[in-house]
């Protein structure tokens, strides 16, 4: 089905009969107050119920009950009803299909994770531009230094290379008294293997004198 946007009265938007996702309502509200309500959620045409946007709906209901001005993106009807934008045009195949989509919608975001380096650089830039924008991301200004320190610590661990690692010596090869002693080394002679093979083309040659 073709997807489209339809404005619906806030109180007429039915929630799913079961929703496992919990919500940080304070963070959602801060986001809506900062960026507006881009879209309030998604409706399953088969059931007529929400499959995404339960947290946003709850926050909008709270704001409406408080009598505040509708956030950008929410229209105001003549009778004072709030009209929220919803994505329409998707139809589930069964109750299990609808519930699976609801879980997948949230779980796939959780599993994606973050590129910590890019995230921290972005948060720092946002903080420098406007601390209120930073708070709207769900991160606080107090969290940024800790994230930077954690990233620096991870980078330090990666760059620190021991002498054993640098020279290809494993545990017990040197410095612990358990490695080979000089008398264990093979004496130089023509019988020492000096055959080589190119790792790319497999060409073989010998380093022995002719």
Residue frames as a rotation matrix with the C-alpha (Angstrom) as fourth column:
UNK 1
0.573 0.820 0.000 0.00
0.820 -0.573 0.000 0.00
0.000 0.000 -1.000 0.00
UNK 2
-0.009 -0.544 0.839 1.10
0.424 -0.762 -0.490 3.55
0.906 0.351 0.237 -0.65
UNK 3
-0.274 -0.168 -0.947 2.33
0.958 -0.137 -0.253 5.33
-0.087 -0.976 0.198 2.47
UNK 4
-0.078 0.276 0.958 0.83
0.324 -0.902 0.286 8.70
0.943 0.333 -0.019 3.36
UNK 5
-0.945 -0.231 -0.231 0.50
0.302 -0.351 -0.886 11.14
0.124 -0.908 0.401 6.25
UNK 6
-0.017 0.977 0.214 -2.86
0.371 -0.193 0.908 11.71
0.928 0.095 -0.359 7.90
UNK 7
-0.812 -0.170 0.559 -3.71
-0.384 -0.565 -0.730 14.01
0.440 -0.807 0.394 10.80
UNK 8
-0.094 0.762 -0.640 -5.86
0.448 0.607 0.657 12.35
0.889 -0.225 -0.398 13.45
UNK 9
0.521 0.321 0.791 -7.42
-0.551 -0.582 0.598 13.65
0.652 -0.747 -0.126 16.67
UNK 10
-0.478 -0.857 0.192 -4.99
-0.693 0.234 -0.682 12.77
0.539 -0.459 -0.706 19.43
UNK 11
-0.396 0.370 0.840 -7.61
-0.768 0.368 -0.524 11.13
-0.503 -0.853 0.138 21.63
UNK 12
0.691 0.714 -0.113 -8.79
-0.635 0.526 -0.565 8.96
-0.344 0.462 0.817 18.70
UNK 13
0.042 -0.752 -0.657 -5.44
-0.789 0.379 -0.484 7.27
0.613 0.539 -0.578 18.13
UNK 14
0.921 0.364 0.138 -5.77
-0.371 0.711 0.597 3.71
0.119 -0.601 0.790 19.48
UNK 15
-0.063 -0.953 0.296 -2.74
-0.980 0.116 0.164 2.19
-0.191 -0.279 -0.941 21.18
UNK 16
-0.352 -0.145 -0.925 -1.65
-0.430 0.903 0.023 -1.39
0.831 0.405 -0.380 20.61
UNK 17
0.727 0.683 -0.066 -3.30
-0.291 0.394 0.872 -3.94
0.622 -0.615 0.485 22.89
UNK 18
0.829 -0.541 -0.140 0.17
0.411 0.420 0.809 -4.92
-0.379 -0.728 0.571 24.13
UNK 19
0.711 -0.642 0.286 3.46
-0.127 -0.517 -0.847 -3.03
0.691 0.566 -0.449 23.96
UNK 20
0.646 -0.512 -0.567 6.66
0.751 0.558 0.353 -4.26
0.136 -0.653 0.745 25.61
UNK 21
-0.208 -0.819 0.536 8.64
0.657 -0.522 -0.544 -1.05
0.725 0.239 0.646 25.02
UNK 22
0.352 0.208 -0.913 9.20
0.854 -0.471 0.221 1.26
-0.384 -0.857 -0.344 27.95
UNK 23
0.361 -0.119 0.925 9.72
0.624 -0.707 -0.334 4.98
0.694 0.697 -0.181 27.41
UNK 24
-0.533 -0.512 -0.674 11.75
0.804 -0.554 -0.216 7.82
-0.263 -0.657 0.707 28.86
UNK 25
0.402 0.855 0.327 8.87
0.913 -0.403 -0.069 10.30
0.073 0.326 -0.943 28.72
UNK 26
0.584 -0.235 -0.777 10.95
0.214 -0.879 0.427 13.22
-0.783 -0.415 -0.463 29.99
UNK 27
-0.533 -0.846 -0.030 13.48
0.129 -0.116 0.985 12.78
-0.836 0.521 0.170 27.17
UNK 28
-0.405 0.469 0.785 10.75
0.914 0.220 0.340 12.35
-0.013 0.855 -0.518 24.56
UNK 29
0.674 0.696 -0.248 9.06
0.704 -0.706 -0.071 15.53
-0.224 -0.127 -0.966 25.77
UNK 30
0.187 -0.690 -0.699 12.33
0.028 -0.708 0.706 17.47
-0.982 -0.152 -0.113 25.68
UNK 31
-0.738 -0.462 0.492 12.86
0.443 0.218 0.870 16.28
-0.509 0.860 0.044 22.10
UNK 32
-0.018 0.830 0.557 9.35
0.992 -0.054 0.113 17.27
0.124 0.555 -0.823 21.01
UNK 33
0.727 0.286 -0.625 9.62
0.466 -0.874 0.142 20.67
-0.505 -0.394 -0.768 22.67
UNK 34
-0.107 -0.878 -0.467 12.94
-0.044 -0.465 0.884 21.28
-0.993 0.115 0.011 20.91
UNK 35
-0.920 -0.388 0.055 12.42
-0.010 0.162 0.987 19.81
-0.392 0.907 -0.153 17.46
UNK 36
-0.230 0.913 -0.337 8.63
-0.970 -0.242 0.005 19.66
-0.077 0.328 0.941 17.22
UNK 37
0.023 0.325 0.946 6.61
-0.194 0.929 -0.314 16.53
-0.981 -0.176 0.084 16.61
UNK 38
-0.730 -0.396 -0.558 7.93
-0.597 -0.028 0.802 15.36
-0.333 0.918 -0.216 13.24
UNK 39
-0.224 0.732 -0.644 5.48
-0.450 0.508 0.734 12.45
0.865 0.454 0.215 13.14
UNK 40
0.062 0.333 0.941 3.43
-0.996 -0.038 0.079 11.10
0.062 -0.942 0.329 16.02
UNK 41
-0.281 -0.175 0.944 3.61
-0.425 0.904 0.041 7.44
-0.860 -0.390 -0.329 15.03
UNK 42
-0.799 0.018 -0.601 2.59
-0.553 0.369 0.747 4.72
0.235 0.929 -0.285 12.60
UNK 43
-0.006 0.904 0.427 -0.81
-0.830 0.234 -0.507 3.05
-0.558 -0.358 0.749 12.24
UNK 44
-0.921 -0.132 0.366 -1.48
0.036 0.907 0.419 -0.55
-0.387 0.399 -0.831 11.25
UNK 45
-0.593 0.721 -0.359 -4.29
-0.779 -0.402 0.481 -0.40
0.203 0.565 0.800 8.69
UNK 46
-0.473 0.419 -0.775 -5.46
0.090 0.898 0.430 -3.92
0.877 0.134 -0.462 9.58
UNK 47
-0.307 0.306 -0.901 -6.05
0.928 0.308 -0.212 -3.20
0.213 -0.901 -0.378 13.26
UNK 48
0.478 0.440 0.761 -6.31
0.339 -0.891 0.302 0.59
0.810 0.114 -0.575 13.18
UNK 49
0.948 -0.145 -0.284 -3.89
0.262 -0.158 0.952 0.70
-0.183 -0.977 -0.111 16.11
UNK 50
0.597 -0.799 -0.068 -0.44
-0.802 -0.597 -0.020 2.17
-0.025 0.067 -0.997 16.70
UNK 51
0.866 -0.474 -0.156 2.59
0.459 0.879 -0.128 0.05
0.198 0.039 0.979 15.88
UNK 52
-0.335 -0.939 -0.079 5.06
0.895 -0.290 -0.340 2.85
0.296 -0.185 0.937 16.63
UNK 53
-0.508 0.028 0.861 4.80
0.044 -0.997 0.059 6.08
0.860 0.068 0.505 18.59
UNK 54
0.359 0.700 -0.617 3.27
0.671 0.266 0.692 5.07
0.648 -0.663 -0.374 21.93
UNK 55
-0.223 -0.525 -0.822 5.73
0.935 -0.352 -0.029 7.20
-0.275 -0.775 0.569 23.89
UNK 56
-0.961 -0.123 0.246 5.11
0.215 -0.894 0.392 10.23
0.172 0.430 0.886 21.68
UNK 57
-0.145 0.982 0.122 1.35
0.213 -0.090 0.973 9.80
0.966 0.167 -0.196 22.00
UNK 58
0.311 0.250 -0.917 1.60
0.914 0.187 0.361 9.61
0.262 -0.950 -0.170 25.79
UNK 59
-0.616 -0.607 -0.501 3.72
0.708 -0.706 -0.015 12.75
-0.345 -0.364 0.865 25.96
UNK 60
-0.844 0.352 0.405 1.37
0.051 -0.698 0.714 14.66
0.534 0.623 0.571 23.65
UNK 61
0.162 0.936 -0.314 -1.61
0.506 0.194 0.841 13.60
0.847 -0.295 -0.442 25.78
UNK 62
0.041 -0.239 -0.970 0.17
0.985 -0.151 0.079 14.91
-0.165 -0.959 0.229 28.89
UNK 63
-0.898 -0.432 -0.083 1.00
0.405 -0.885 0.229 18.22
-0.173 0.172 0.970 27.20
UNK 64
-0.517 0.788 0.334 -2.58
0.134 -0.310 0.941 18.59
0.846 0.531 0.055 25.95
UNK 65
0.315 0.649 -0.692 -3.95
0.784 0.233 0.575 17.95
0.534 -0.724 -0.436 29.44
UNK 66
-0.284 -0.527 -0.801 -1.65
0.872 -0.489 0.012 20.67
-0.398 -0.696 0.598 30.80
UNK 67
0.720 0.684 -0.119 -3.12
0.550 -0.667 -0.503 23.17
-0.423 0.297 -0.856 28.35
UNK 68
-0.186 -0.861 -0.473 0.21
0.117 -0.497 0.860 24.12
-0.975 0.105 0.194 26.76
UNK 69
0.290 0.201 -0.936 0.56
-0.821 -0.450 -0.351 25.39
-0.492 0.870 0.035 23.21
UNK 70
0.918 0.055 0.393 0.66
0.113 0.913 -0.392 22.52
-0.381 0.404 0.832 20.69
UNK 71
-0.054 -0.997 -0.053 4.24
0.045 -0.056 0.997 21.78
-0.997 0.052 0.048 19.61
UNK 72
-0.141 -0.084 -0.986 5.26
-0.917 -0.364 0.162 22.42
-0.372 0.928 -0.025 16.02
UNK 73
-0.894 -0.143 -0.425 3.89
-0.351 0.813 0.464 19.63
0.280 0.564 -0.777 13.82
UNK 74
-0.631 0.753 -0.184 0.65
0.740 0.514 -0.433 19.27
-0.231 -0.410 -0.882 15.78
UNK 75
-0.714 0.443 0.542 -2.36
0.098 -0.704 0.704 21.07
0.693 0.556 0.459 14.32
UNK 76
-0.870 0.456 -0.189 -5.09
0.121 -0.175 -0.977 22.68
-0.478 -0.873 0.097 16.40
UNK 77
-0.507 0.778 0.371 -8.70
0.760 0.202 0.617 22.10
0.405 0.595 -0.694 15.37
UNK 78
-0.346 0.435 0.831 -11.36
-0.149 -0.900 0.409 24.79
0.927 0.018 0.376 15.84
UNK 79
0.717 0.697 -0.003 -12.70
-0.146 0.155 0.977 23.02
0.682 -0.700 0.213 18.92
UNK 80
0.421 -0.652 0.631 -9.24
-0.907 -0.300 0.295 22.88
-0.003 -0.696 -0.718 20.47
UNK 81
0.903 -0.072 0.424 -8.56
0.022 0.992 0.122 19.25
-0.429 -0.101 0.898 19.55
UNK 82
-0.033 -0.970 -0.241 -4.93
-0.703 -0.149 0.695 18.40
-0.710 0.193 -0.677 18.85
UNK 83
0.957 0.275 -0.093 -4.38
-0.244 0.591 -0.769 16.73
-0.156 0.758 0.633 15.48
UNK 84
0.138 -0.957 0.256 -1.25
-0.471 0.164 0.867 14.61
-0.871 -0.241 -0.428 15.24
UNK 85
0.271 -0.140 -0.952 0.47
-0.954 0.096 -0.285 13.47
0.131 0.985 -0.108 12.04
UNK 86
0.195 -0.144 0.970 0.58
-0.376 0.903 0.209 9.70
-0.906 -0.405 0.122 11.56
UNK 87
-0.691 -0.433 -0.579 2.11
-0.713 0.278 0.643 7.50
-0.117 0.857 -0.501 8.89
UNK 88
0.265 0.836 0.480 -0.61
-0.510 0.544 -0.667 5.42
-0.818 -0.068 0.570 7.25
UNK 89
0.476 0.061 -0.877 -0.65
-0.872 0.163 -0.462 2.75
0.115 0.985 0.131 4.56
UNK 90
-0.669 -0.674 -0.314 1.07
-0.604 0.739 -0.300 -0.23
0.434 -0.011 -0.901 6.21
UNK 91
0.463 0.878 0.124 -0.99
-0.839 0.388 0.382 -3.32
0.287 -0.280 0.916 6.94
UNK 92
-0.515 -0.606 0.607 0.08
-0.778 0.628 -0.033 -6.24
-0.361 -0.489 -0.794 9.11
UNK 93
-0.454 0.293 -0.841 -0.73
-0.512 0.687 0.516 -9.82
0.729 0.665 -0.162 8.11
UNK 94
0.245 0.503 -0.829 -1.65
0.503 0.665 0.552 -11.01
0.829 -0.552 -0.091 11.59
UNK 95
0.965 0.104 0.242 -1.51
-0.154 -0.521 0.839 -10.01
0.214 -0.847 -0.487 15.25
UNK 96
0.595 -0.804 0.025 1.84
0.558 0.434 0.707 -11.77
-0.579 -0.407 0.707 15.54
UNK 97
0.057 -0.542 0.838 3.11
0.943 -0.246 -0.224 -9.89
0.328 0.803 0.497 12.48
UNK 98
0.589 0.241 0.771 2.05
0.095 -0.968 0.230 -6.54
0.802 -0.063 -0.594 13.98
UNK 99
0.972 -0.213 0.097 3.68
-0.121 -0.104 0.987 -7.29
-0.200 -0.972 -0.127 17.31
UNK 100
0.383 -0.873 0.302 6.84
0.844 0.463 0.271 -8.55
-0.376 0.151 0.914 15.63
UNK 101
0.165 -0.300 0.940 7.13
0.666 -0.669 -0.331 -5.27
0.727 0.681 0.089 13.71
UNK 102
0.867 0.195 0.459 6.67
-0.169 -0.750 0.639 -3.26
0.469 -0.631 -0.617 16.91
UNK 103
0.789 -0.612 0.054 9.53
0.185 0.319 0.929 -5.14
-0.586 -0.723 0.365 18.56
UNK 104
0.198 -0.736 0.647 11.74
0.975 0.218 -0.051 -5.03
-0.104 0.641 0.760 15.47
UNK 105
0.601 0.112 0.791 11.17
0.377 -0.913 -0.157 -1.28
0.705 0.392 -0.591 15.13
UNK 106
0.852 -0.264 0.452 12.82
-0.517 -0.566 0.642 -0.75
0.086 -0.781 -0.619 18.51
UNK 107
0.726 -0.567 0.390 15.21
0.176 0.701 0.691 -3.71
-0.665 -0.433 0.608 18.67
UNK 108
0.511 -0.552 0.659 16.99
0.835 0.137 -0.534 -2.93
0.205 0.823 0.531 15.39
UNK 109
0.624 -0.279 0.730 17.82
-0.194 -0.960 -0.201 0.54
0.757 -0.016 -0.653 16.72
UNK 110
0.823 -0.301 0.482 19.16
-0.486 0.066 0.871 -0.93
-0.294 -0.951 -0.092 19.95
UNK 111
0.659 -0.560 0.502 21.39
0.504 0.824 0.257 -3.43
-0.558 0.084 0.826 18.13
UNK 112
0.788 -0.328 0.522 22.85
0.388 -0.394 -0.833 -0.79
0.479 0.859 -0.183 15.85
UNK 113
0.269 -0.714 -0.646 24.96
0.897 -0.057 0.437 0.78
-0.349 -0.697 0.626 18.58
UNK 114
0.959 -0.031 -0.283 27.10
-0.079 -0.984 -0.160 3.89
-0.274 0.176 -0.946 18.08
UNK 115
0.280 -0.931 0.233 30.36
0.666 0.014 -0.746 4.85
0.691 0.364 0.624 16.47
UNK 116
0.524 0.012 -0.851 31.73
0.817 -0.289 0.499 6.25
-0.240 -0.957 -0.161 19.72
UNK 117
-0.564 -0.812 -0.152 34.32
0.709 -0.571 0.414 8.49
-0.422 0.126 0.898 18.06
UNK 118
-0.673 0.379 0.635 31.76
0.381 -0.558 0.737 10.13
0.634 0.738 0.231 15.77
UNK 119
0.372 0.876 -0.307 29.17
0.719 -0.063 0.693 10.33
0.587 -0.478 -0.653 18.56
UNK 120
0.212 -0.345 -0.914 31.49
0.858 -0.383 0.344 12.16
-0.469 -0.857 0.215 20.94
UNK 121
-0.839 -0.533 0.111 32.68
0.510 -0.698 0.503 14.59
-0.190 0.479 0.857 18.27
UNK 122
-0.362 0.796 0.486 29.05
0.442 -0.312 0.841 15.30
0.821 0.519 -0.239 17.37
UNK 123
0.514 0.586 -0.626 28.03
0.810 -0.092 0.579 15.83
0.282 -0.805 -0.522 20.99
UNK 124
-0.245 -0.693 -0.679 30.96
0.786 -0.551 0.279 18.17
-0.568 -0.465 0.679 21.59
UNK 125
-0.901 -0.074 0.428 30.06
0.368 -0.655 0.660 20.23
0.231 0.752 0.618 18.51
UNK 126
0.025 0.990 0.136 26.39
0.526 -0.129 0.841 20.34
0.850 0.050 -0.524 19.54
UNK 127
0.373 0.058 -0.926 27.32
0.920 -0.155 0.361 21.36
-0.123 -0.986 -0.112 23.08
UNK 128
-0.633 -0.695 -0.340 29.50
0.615 -0.719 0.325 24.18
-0.470 -0.004 0.882 21.79
UNK 129
-0.758 0.405 0.511 26.70
0.290 -0.492 0.821 25.37
0.584 0.770 0.255 19.50
UNK 130
-0.119 0.799 0.590 23.84
-0.738 -0.469 0.485 25.19
0.664 -0.377 0.645 22.02
UNK 131
-0.929 -0.288 0.231 23.75
-0.364 0.615 -0.700 23.33
0.060 -0.734 -0.676 25.32
UNK 132
-0.152 0.954 0.257 19.95
-0.703 0.079 -0.707 23.11
-0.695 -0.288 0.659 25.06
UNK 133
0.403 0.214 -0.890 20.31
-0.855 0.435 -0.282 21.14
0.327 0.874 0.359 21.84
UNK 134
-0.636 -0.691 -0.345 22.64
-0.473 0.702 -0.533 18.75
0.610 -0.176 -0.773 23.62
UNK 135
-0.746 0.406 0.529 20.07
-0.448 0.283 -0.848 18.14
-0.494 -0.869 -0.029 26.35
UNK 136
0.261 0.914 -0.311 17.46
-0.862 0.075 -0.501 17.40
-0.435 0.398 0.807 23.66
UNK 137
-0.121 -0.371 -0.921 19.59
-0.769 0.622 -0.149 14.55
0.628 0.690 -0.361 22.32
UNK 138
0.845 0.403 -0.351 19.09
-0.088 0.752 0.653 12.62
0.527 -0.521 0.671 25.55
UNK 139
0.036 -0.891 -0.452 22.68
0.866 0.254 -0.430 13.26
0.498 -0.376 0.781 26.67
UNK 140
0.941 0.217 -0.259 23.59
0.329 -0.770 0.546 15.79
-0.081 -0.599 -0.796 29.34
UNK 141
0.619 -0.749 0.236 26.57
-0.460 -0.589 -0.664 18.12
0.637 0.302 -0.709 29.46
UNK 142
0.325 -0.491 0.809 27.82
-0.885 0.145 0.443 16.16
-0.334 -0.859 -0.387 32.46
UNK 143
0.735 0.011 0.678 28.04
0.073 0.993 -0.096 12.96
-0.674 0.120 0.729 30.40
UNK 144
0.943 -0.323 -0.085 30.26
-0.143 -0.159 -0.977 14.34
0.302 0.933 -0.196 27.65
UNK 145
0.179 -0.944 0.276 33.54
-0.969 -0.218 -0.117 14.49
0.171 -0.247 -0.954 29.65
UNK 146
0.082 -0.103 0.991 33.04
-0.538 0.833 0.131 10.90
-0.839 -0.544 0.013 30.79
UNK 147
0.885 0.277 0.375 32.46
0.163 0.569 -0.806 9.74
-0.436 0.774 0.458 27.22
UNK 148
0.738 -0.667 -0.102 35.59
-0.495 -0.433 -0.753 11.55
0.459 0.606 -0.650 26.06
UNK 149
-0.010 -0.760 0.650 37.67
-0.976 0.150 0.160 9.99
-0.218 -0.633 -0.743 28.82
UNK 150
0.378 0.219 0.900 36.35
-0.180 0.970 -0.161 6.51
-0.908 -0.101 0.406 28.02
UNK 151
0.997 -0.014 0.080 37.20
0.081 0.160 -0.984 6.96
0.001 0.987 0.160 24.35
UNK 152
0.431 -0.897 0.095 40.70
-0.804 -0.430 -0.411 8.23
0.409 0.101 -0.907 25.18
UNK 153
0.018 -0.396 0.918 41.27
-0.777 0.572 0.262 5.23
-0.629 -0.718 -0.297 27.47
UNK 154
0.718 0.306 0.625 40.18
0.113 0.835 -0.539 2.81
-0.686 0.458 0.565 24.75
UNK 155
0.912 -0.404 -0.072 42.52
-0.193 -0.267 -0.944 4.49
0.362 0.875 -0.321 22.26
UNK 156
0.193 -0.879 0.437 45.42
-0.980 -0.193 0.045 4.27
0.045 -0.437 -0.898 24.71
UNK 157
0.254 -0.040 0.966 44.89
-0.367 0.921 0.134 0.54
-0.895 -0.388 0.220 25.15
UNK 158
0.929 0.155 0.336 44.96
0.235 0.454 -0.859 0.02
-0.286 0.877 0.386 21.39
UNK 159
0.771 -0.634 0.065 48.13
-0.336 -0.491 -0.804 2.05
0.541 0.598 -0.592 20.83
UNK 160
0.266 -0.701 0.662 50.15
-0.913 0.037 0.406 0.60
-0.309 -0.713 -0.630 23.69
UNK 161
0.819 -0.101 -0.565 52.30
-0.231 0.843 -0.485 -2.20
0.526 0.528 0.667 22.28
UNK 162
0.743 -0.580 0.334 54.75
-0.253 0.218 0.943 -4.14
-0.619 -0.785 0.015 24.42
UNK 163
-0.133 -0.891 -0.435 58.24
-0.925 -0.046 0.377 -5.01
-0.356 0.453 -0.818 23.24
UNK 164
-0.603 -0.061 0.796 57.24
-0.007 0.997 0.071 -8.68
-0.798 0.037 -0.601 23.04
UNK 165
0.446 0.839 0.313 54.33
0.420 0.113 -0.901 -7.79
-0.791 0.533 -0.302 20.74
UNK 166
0.636 -0.218 -0.740 56.47
-0.586 -0.761 -0.280 -5.39
-0.502 0.612 -0.612 18.70
UNK 167
-0.312 -0.879 -0.362 59.16
-0.939 0.225 0.261 -8.00
-0.147 0.421 -0.895 18.01
UNK 168
0.216 0.522 -0.825 56.82
-0.724 0.652 0.223 -10.94
0.655 0.549 0.519 17.63
UNK 169
-0.815 -0.527 -0.241 57.78
-0.212 0.658 -0.723 -12.69
0.539 -0.538 -0.648 20.88
UNK 170
0.278 0.938 -0.209 55.08
-0.133 0.253 0.958 -14.66
0.951 -0.238 0.195 22.63
UNK 171
0.622 0.004 0.783 54.80
-0.780 -0.086 0.620 -15.42
0.070 -0.996 -0.050 26.30
UNK 172
0.750 -0.393 0.532 57.78
0.020 0.818 0.575 -17.54
-0.661 -0.421 0.621 27.33
UNK 173
0.794 -0.476 0.377 59.94
0.493 0.144 -0.858 -16.53
0.354 0.867 0.349 24.36
UNK 174
-0.280 -0.905 0.321 62.03
0.433 -0.417 -0.799 -14.05
0.857 -0.085 0.508 26.33
UNK 175
-0.403 -0.022 0.915 62.38
-0.489 -0.840 -0.235 -12.39
0.774 -0.542 0.328 29.66
UNK 176
0.524 0.657 0.542 60.78
-0.805 0.174 0.567 -15.06
0.279 -0.733 0.620 31.83
UNK 177
-0.282 -0.771 0.571 63.59
-0.883 0.442 0.160 -17.58
-0.375 -0.459 -0.805 32.01
UNK 178
0.151 0.424 0.893 61.57
-0.084 0.905 -0.416 -20.20
-0.985 -0.013 0.173 30.16
UNK 179
0.813 0.167 -0.558 62.55
-0.534 -0.173 -0.828 -19.36
-0.234 0.971 -0.051 26.59
UNK 180
0.853 -0.522 0.001 65.22
0.455 0.742 -0.492 -21.10
0.257 0.420 0.870 24.51
UNK 181
0.563 -0.758 -0.329 68.81
0.030 -0.380 0.925 -20.64
-0.826 -0.530 -0.191 25.63
UNK 182
0.314 -0.492 -0.812 71.63
-0.880 -0.473 -0.053 -19.72
-0.358 0.731 -0.581 23.18
UNK 183
-0.702 -0.657 0.275 72.90
-0.515 0.735 0.442 -23.31
-0.492 0.169 -0.854 23.03
UNK 184
-0.079 0.758 0.648 69.48
0.314 0.636 -0.705 -24.35
-0.946 0.148 -0.288 21.68
UNK 185
0.513 0.278 -0.812 69.91
-0.569 -0.599 -0.564 -22.22
-0.643 0.751 -0.149 18.55
UNK 186
0.800 -0.186 0.571 70.79
0.483 0.764 -0.428 -24.08
-0.357 0.618 0.701 15.37
UNK 187
-0.115 -0.922 -0.371 74.32
0.193 -0.387 0.902 -23.46
-0.975 0.032 0.222 14.14
UNK 188
0.458 0.240 -0.856 74.71
-0.686 -0.517 -0.512 -21.72
-0.565 0.822 -0.072 10.82
UNK 189
-0.556 -0.638 0.533 75.41
-0.052 0.667 0.743 -24.02
-0.830 0.385 -0.404 7.90
UNK 190
-0.855 0.178 -0.486 74.36
-0.512 -0.145 0.847 -24.90
0.081 0.973 0.215 4.40
UNK 191
-0.771 0.568 -0.288 71.69
0.502 0.820 0.273 -27.26
0.392 0.066 -0.918 5.75
UNK 192
-0.641 0.578 -0.505 69.65
0.217 -0.494 -0.842 -24.45
-0.736 -0.649 0.191 7.34
UNK 193
-0.039 0.721 0.692 66.36
0.975 0.178 -0.131 -24.09
-0.217 0.670 -0.710 5.43
UNK 194
-0.593 -0.176 -0.786 66.38
0.082 -0.984 0.159 -20.89
-0.801 0.030 0.598 3.40
UNK 195
-0.726 0.429 0.537 63.54
0.651 0.176 0.739 -21.55
0.223 0.886 -0.407 0.98
UNK 196
-0.722 0.478 -0.500 60.99
-0.097 -0.786 -0.611 -18.80
-0.685 -0.392 0.614 0.50
UNK 197
-0.484 0.651 0.585 57.60
0.872 0.298 0.389 -18.39
0.079 0.698 -0.711 -1.15
UNK 198
-0.939 0.217 0.268 55.84
-0.177 -0.970 0.165 -15.21
0.296 0.107 0.949 -2.21
UNK 199
-0.716 0.698 0.021 52.54
0.248 0.282 -0.927 -14.98
-0.653 -0.658 -0.375 -0.27
UNK 200
-0.027 0.738 -0.674 50.80
-0.587 -0.557 -0.587 -13.44
-0.809 0.380 0.449 -3.28
UNK 201
0.317 0.123 -0.940 51.96
-0.941 0.163 -0.296 -15.31
0.117 0.979 0.167 -6.38
UNK 202
0.860 0.010 0.510 53.36
-0.228 0.901 0.368 -18.43
-0.456 -0.433 0.777 -4.66
UNK 203
0.637 -0.727 -0.258 56.68
-0.279 0.094 -0.956 -18.03
0.719 0.681 -0.143 -6.52
UNK 204
0.941 -0.339 -0.013 59.37
0.170 0.439 0.882 -20.04
-0.294 -0.832 0.471 -4.71
UNK 205
0.533 -0.845 0.051 63.10
-0.251 -0.215 -0.944 -19.32
0.808 0.490 -0.326 -4.45
UNK 206
0.681 -0.392 -0.619 66.04
0.712 0.550 0.436 -20.26
0.169 -0.738 0.653 -2.30
UNK 207
0.903 -0.380 0.199 68.38
-0.410 -0.901 0.141 -18.03
0.126 -0.209 -0.970 -0.39
UNK 208
0.643 -0.707 0.293 71.18
0.313 0.593 0.742 -20.61
-0.699 -0.385 0.603 -0.36
UNK 209
0.085 -0.694 -0.715 74.43
-0.727 -0.533 0.432 -19.68
-0.681 0.483 -0.550 -2.10
UNK 210
0.957 0.252 -0.144 74.91
-0.274 0.623 -0.732 -21.41
-0.095 0.740 0.666 -5.47
